[in-house]
Amino acid sequence: MATLKRIFHPTDLSAASETAFFHALKLAVCGRSSLTLMHVTEPHGNVHREDFPSIRATLEQWGAIAPGSEIDAVEELGVSVRKVVSHRKDPVEACQHYLESHAAGLVVLAVHQYAGVMRWLHHSVSVPIVQNAGEKALLLPHGVQGFVAAEDGRVSLRNILLPVAHNLRPQAAADAAHVLITQLGLTAGTVTLLHVGEAGNAPAIQPPADTQWEWRQLVRQGNVVETILQTADEINADLLIMPTEGRNGFFDALRGSTTERVLQRIACPLLTVPA
C-alpha cells in the first residue's frame, strides 16, 4: 500500500496554520514520512527556524516521545523534518519554486473560506501553489478543528464523503481515501460515495478489499454544491474528498469550480485529489 511519504506544510505561523500543522505532523508520524515546514517572509524579514511550531514539544504532549527528548527521538520515529525560511516577496512563487525541486505527495495548508486560500495568499488566488498534477492537498478551513486533536494527537476520522462523477476519474480519489485511512491506521468507518444525478449515470468505483471500512453508494438529485454540503452535514462528515482538474495548477483548478464553492462553506477538512 502506497503512503504519503513527502508532506509539505506552508505556514504563516498563525493559529489557523497551527491546526494544519497538527494534521501534517500526525500524517508524517503515522507514515514515517518526511515533513517540510515552510514560511515565506519579506526579503529582510526577521523570522528564524525557532519561530516555527515545535515538533518535539508537540510529540511530547502527544506522548509519542518522552519529555525532554533530544532531536534524535523524532528521527527514531522515522520522521525527517526540514524547516525552511524563504525570503521572497511572493509566498506563492516561493512555494511553487520549492516544490519544483522538492516534490511532495501531499500539501497541507490552512485556508480562509472567503477566498479559499491562506491569509498571506489572499492577493494571489490566480497563481498556482501546486504546479504539478501529482500533488494532493489537505485544506483546513479557519475555525475547523479537523480530525487530529491538538492536545493529544488523537485521530477522530470515521465518516468520509466522496462525491463521484465520470468526468473527474473518481477512482483516484477513492484510492487516495484508502491511502489516508491506511496511513492513519484507522480500522473502522464509512466512506460515502455520493453521486448527484441519475442513478444509472453513477460511475463504478472499486472499493479496496483489504479494509474493514464500509463503502456505501448514495445517489441524490439537485444542485451539486448544495447537495454535497447537505449530505456532509447529514452524515457528520469528518473529511470531504474531491477530485479536481489539477493539470493547470492547484488554485487554477479551484477557482470558480465546484470545489471552491464547496470549500467556502464546508465545516470539515477537504482533501483535493488531481484527476
C-alpha positions as CSV (number, residue, x, y, z in Angstrom):
1,M,0.0,0.0,0.0
2,A,1.3,3.4,-1.0
3,T,1.8,6.0,1.7
4,L,2.2,9.8,1.7
5,K,5.9,9.9,2.2
6,R,6.7,13.6,1.5
7,I,4.5,16.1,3.2
8,F,4.8,19.9,2.6
9,H,3.2,22.4,5.0
10,P,3.4,26.1,4.2
11,T,2.7,28.2,7.3
12,D,2.1,31.8,8.1
13,L,2.8,31.0,11.8
14,S,-0.7,31.9,12.8
15,A,-3.1,29.9,15.0
16,A,-5.0,28.8,11.8
17,S,-1.9,27.4,10.4
18,E,-1.2,25.6,13.6
19,T,-4.2,23.4,13.1
20,A,-2.9,22.4,9.7
21,F,0.5,21.8,11.3
22,F,-1.0,19.2,13.7
23,H,-2.5,17.3,10.7
24,A,0.7,17.4,8.7
25,L,2.7,16.2,11.7
26,K,0.3,13.4,12.5
27,L,0.4,12.1,8.9
28,A,4.1,12.3,8.9
29,V,4.5,10.3,12.1
30,C,2.0,7.7,11.0
31,G,3.6,7.3,7.6
32,R,7.2,7.6,8.8
33,S,7.4,10.4,6.3
34,S,9.4,13.5,5.6
35,L,7.8,16.8,6.7
36,T,8.8,20.2,5.4
37,L,7.6,23.3,7.1
38,M,8.0,26.5,5.1
39,H,7.4,30.1,5.9
40,V,7.8,33.0,3.5
41,T,8.7,36.4,4.8
42,E,9.8,39.7,3.2
43,P,13.4,39.8,1.9
44,H,14.5,41.5,5.1
45,G,12.1,39.8,7.4
46,N,13.3,38.6,10.8
47,V,12.0,35.1,11.0
48,H,14.0,32.1,12.2
49,R,13.5,28.3,12.4
50,E,13.0,28.7,16.1
51,D,9.8,30.6,15.3
52,F,8.2,27.5,13.7
53,P,5.9,25.2,15.7
54,S,7.9,22.9,17.9
55,I,7.9,19.3,16.6
56,R,9.4,17.8,19.8
57,A,7.2,19.8,22.2
58,T,4.1,18.6,20.2
59,L,5.2,15.0,20.1
60,E,6.0,15.1,23.8
61,Q,2.5,16.5,24.5
62,W,1.0,13.7,22.4
63,G,3.0,11.1,24.3
64,A,4.8,10.0,21.1
65,I,8.3,10.7,22.6
66,A,9.5,11.1,26.2
67,P,9.6,14.5,27.9
68,G,12.9,16.3,27.4
69,S,13.8,14.1,24.4
70,E,16.6,15.1,22.1
71,I,16.2,15.6,18.3
72,D,17.2,12.0,17.7
73,A,13.9,10.9,19.2
74,V,12.0,12.4,16.3
75,E,14.3,10.7,13.8
76,E,13.7,7.4,15.7
77,L,10.0,7.7,14.8
78,G,11.0,7.6,11.2
79,V,10.2,11.3,10.6
80,S,12.7,13.6,8.9
81,V,11.9,17.3,9.4
82,R,13.0,20.3,7.4
83,K,12.2,23.9,8.3
84,V,12.6,26.4,5.5
85,V,12.5,30.2,5.7
86,S,12.2,31.8,2.3
87,H,12.9,35.5,1.8
88,R,10.7,36.3,-1.2
89,K,8.1,38.9,-1.9
90,D,5.5,36.5,-3.2
91,P,4.8,33.5,-1.0
92,V,3.0,31.6,-3.7
93,E,6.0,31.8,-6.1
94,A,8.3,30.8,-3.2
95,C,6.2,27.6,-2.5
96,Q,6.0,26.8,-6.2
97,H,9.7,27.3,-6.7
98,Y,10.4,24.9,-3.7
99,L,8.0,22.3,-5.0
100,E,9.6,22.3,-8.4
101,S,12.8,20.8,-6.9
102,H,11.3,19.1,-3.9
103,A,8.3,17.0,-5.0
104,A,5.6,16.5,-2.4
105,G,3.0,13.8,-2.2
106,L,0.7,16.0,0.0
107,V,0.4,19.7,0.7
108,V,-1.3,20.6,4.0
109,L,-2.4,24.2,4.5
110,A,-4.9,26.4,6.3
111,V,-7.4,28.3,4.3
112,H,-9.7,31.2,4.8
113,Q,-13.0,30.3,3.4
114,Y,-14.0,33.6,1.9
115,A,-11.2,33.2,-0.6
116,G,-10.1,29.6,-0.3
117,V,-6.5,30.5,0.5
118,M,-4.2,31.1,3.4
119,R,-4.2,34.6,4.9
120,W,-0.9,35.6,3.3
121,L,-2.0,34.2,-0.1
122,H,-5.2,36.3,-0.4
123,H,-3.8,38.6,-3.1
124,S,-2.5,35.7,-5.2
125,V,-5.5,33.4,-5.9
126,S,-4.8,33.1,-9.6
127,V,-1.2,31.9,-9.0
128,P,-0.8,28.2,-8.5
129,I,1.0,27.0,-5.4
130,V,0.9,23.4,-6.6
131,Q,2.0,23.3,-10.2
132,N,2.2,19.6,-10.9
133,A,-0.9,17.4,-11.1
134,G,0.6,14.8,-8.8
135,E,0.2,16.7,-5.5
136,K,-2.8,16.2,-3.3
137,A,-3.8,19.0,-0.9
138,L,-5.4,18.8,2.5
139,L,-7.2,22.1,3.2
140,L,-8.0,23.1,6.8
141,P,-10.7,25.9,6.9
142,H,-10.2,28.5,9.5
143,G,-12.1,27.7,12.7
144,V,-12.4,24.0,11.8
145,Q,-10.6,21.7,14.3
146,G,-10.3,18.8,11.8
147,F,-9.7,15.2,12.7
148,V,-6.4,15.5,14.7
149,A,-6.8,16.7,18.3
150,A,-4.3,19.4,19.2
151,E,-4.0,18.3,22.8
152,D,-3.0,14.6,22.3
153,G,-2.8,13.9,18.6
154,R,-5.9,11.6,18.7
155,V,-7.5,11.0,15.3
156,S,-11.3,11.2,15.0
157,L,-12.0,10.2,11.4
158,R,-14.9,7.9,10.9
159,N,-17.1,9.5,8.2
160,I,-15.6,10.4,4.8
161,L,-17.7,11.9,2.0
162,L,-16.5,11.4,-1.6
163,P,-18.6,13.0,-4.4
164,V,-18.1,11.0,-7.6
165,A,-18.7,11.8,-11.3
166,H,-17.4,10.3,-14.5
167,N,-15.5,13.3,-15.8
168,L,-13.2,13.5,-12.8
169,R,-11.8,9.9,-12.6
170,P,-13.2,9.2,-9.1
171,Q,-11.2,6.0,-8.7
172,A,-8.1,8.1,-8.0
173,A,-10.0,9.9,-5.2
174,A,-11.2,6.5,-3.8
175,D,-7.7,5.2,-3.8
176,A,-6.5,8.4,-2.0
177,A,-9.1,7.8,0.7
178,H,-7.8,4.3,1.2
179,V,-4.2,5.5,1.4
180,L,-5.2,8.1,4.0
181,I,-7.2,5.5,6.1
182,T,-4.3,3.1,5.9
183,Q,-1.6,5.6,6.8
184,L,-3.6,6.7,9.9
185,G,-4.2,3.1,10.9
186,L,-8.0,3.5,11.1
187,T,-9.8,0.2,11.4
188,A,-13.4,1.2,11.1
189,G,-15.5,3.8,9.5
190,T,-17.7,4.7,6.5
191,V,-16.8,6.2,3.0
192,T,-20.0,7.6,1.4
193,L,-19.7,7.7,-2.4
194,L,-22.1,10.5,-3.4
195,H,-23.4,10.8,-7.0
196,V,-25.5,13.8,-7.7
197,G,-27.6,12.9,-10.7
198,E,-29.4,10.0,-12.2
199,A,-28.7,6.6,-10.6
200,G,-27.9,5.0,-13.9
201,N,-25.1,7.5,-14.5
202,A,-23.2,6.9,-11.3
203,P,-19.6,5.8,-12.0
204,A,-18.4,2.4,-10.9
205,I,-15.9,2.5,-8.0
206,Q,-13.8,-0.4,-7.0
207,P,-13.6,-0.3,-3.1
208,P,-10.4,-1.7,-1.6
209,A,-10.6,-5.3,-0.5
210,D,-8.2,-5.1,2.5
211,T,-10.2,-2.8,4.8
212,Q,-12.9,-3.1,7.4
213,W,-14.4,0.2,6.4
214,E,-17.8,0.3,4.8
215,W,-18.1,1.8,1.3
216,R,-21.6,2.8,0.5
217,Q,-23.2,4.3,-2.6
218,L,-25.6,7.3,-2.3
219,V,-27.4,8.8,-5.2
220,R,-29.3,12.1,-5.0
221,Q,-30.6,14.8,-7.3
222,G,-30.4,18.6,-7.0
223,N,-27.9,21.4,-7.1
224,V,-24.4,19.8,-6.9
225,V,-22.9,22.2,-4.3
226,E,-26.0,22.3,-2.1
227,T,-26.4,18.5,-2.2
228,I,-22.7,17.9,-1.2
229,L,-23.0,20.4,1.7
230,Q,-26.3,19.0,2.9
231,T,-25.0,15.4,2.7
232,A,-21.8,16.3,4.5
233,D,-23.9,17.8,7.3
234,E,-26.3,14.8,7.5
235,I,-23.6,12.2,7.8
236,N,-21.4,14.3,10.1
237,A,-18.6,14.1,7.7
238,D,-15.1,14.4,9.2
239,L,-13.5,14.8,5.8
240,L,-14.6,15.6,2.3
241,I,-12.5,14.3,-0.6
242,M,-12.9,15.8,-4.1
243,P,-11.2,15.0,-7.3
244,T,-10.1,18.2,-9.2
245,E,-8.7,19.1,-12.6
246,G,-5.2,19.9,-11.4
247,R,-3.2,20.0,-14.5
248,N,-3.2,23.8,-14.8
249,G,-2.2,24.4,-11.2
250,F,-3.9,23.9,-7.9
251,F,-5.6,27.3,-7.4
252,D,-6.5,27.5,-11.1
253,A,-8.3,24.2,-10.5
254,L,-10.2,25.5,-7.5
255,R,-11.0,29.0,-8.8
256,G,-14.7,29.2,-9.8
257,S,-15.1,25.5,-9.5
258,T,-17.5,23.3,-7.6
259,T,-14.6,22.5,-5.2
260,E,-14.0,26.2,-4.5
261,R,-17.7,26.8,-3.8
262,V,-17.9,23.8,-1.5
263,L,-14.7,24.9,0.2
264,Q,-16.1,28.3,1.1
265,R,-18.9,26.7,3.2
266,I,-17.7,23.3,4.3
267,A,-17.4,22.6,8.1
268,C,-14.7,19.9,7.8
269,P,-11.3,19.5,6.1
270,L,-11.2,18.9,2.4
271,L,-8.7,16.7,0.5
272,T,-8.3,17.5,-3.2
273,V,-7.0,14.8,-5.5
274,P,-5.9,15.6,-9.0
275,A,-7.9,13.7,-11.6
